[in-house]
Amino acid sequence: MDWLRAVQALRERREGHVIVTLARVRGHSPRDGGAKMVVSRDDTWGTIGGGNLEATAINRARAMLESGEAAPELMTLNLSDKAPAEYGVQCCGGEVTMLLEPVRTVPSVAIFGMGHVGHELARILSRHDLTLALIDSREDAVADDGLAVVRDGQATISVHHAPVPESVLPLLPEGTHVFIMTHDHAEDLALCDLALRTPRIGPIGLIGSSAKWARFRKRLIEAGNAPVRVDSIQTPIGTPSIHAKEPAAIAVSVAAGLLSSF
């Protein structure tokens, strides 16, 4: 697999990686300027010349992935037998500058409940580079004609008409941000319970009042969920400084809180 197809495959798997490019070459080097490789936590694709040059780039790329660094950086190495070399001497006689570009995983978001707020939230999030799952137990809520405004954005959209919405939870990518805002409090409670029992799920947000949450918290603990796990559910959701209750305003608040966490 070449580096370009590797990037596409890693993106589809939502796996972070670093693209390493020989940005500048002076003198002799194993590869010409523009050569690329891709580094993930466990594998590599392509080559920039092997030896100390490549091993140094791989080591640095994986350190960037481990620390979550997002900014690209330049690294210059001298290919001389007198230059420090941790992974073996290369005496080509040249000097290379590498550009290391971290590529973060594409965020995944699921909205359970395509009512007024869910629809407005989907409209906002569809304009961003993420995967977006839209789920509702009501067929008309996820009908194609009503979702036309979310399909022309940058997000990768999947739509699920699920009479039992909890059935979609195991299908979501690892780390998915889950928003629970259905038309039915019984559905909301079942989704909270199953989401807490799905280890791969990311943060869980629940729309509703403090009174609703007090009832839910009691029921979830009675169902056997650990209190500390139950309290990981974020409710209310959104930015506290936005107090308006119109669906569009609530959606802006929720989207702002979500996007600030990426």
Buried (B, 14 or more C-beta within 10 A) or exposed (E): EEBEEBBEBBBEEBBBBBBBBBBBBBEEBBBEEEBBBBBBEEEBBBBBBEBBBBBBBBEBBBEBBEEEBEEBEEBEBBBBEEEEBEBEEBEBEBBBBBBBBBBBBBBBBBBBBBBBBBBBBBBBBBEBEBBBBBBBBBEEBBBEEEBEEBEEBEBBBBBBBBEEBBEBBEEBBEEBBBBBBBBEEEBBBBBBBBBBBBEEBBBBBBBBEEEBBEEBBEBBBEBEBEEEEBEEBBBBBBBEEBEEEEBBBBBBBBBBBBEEEB
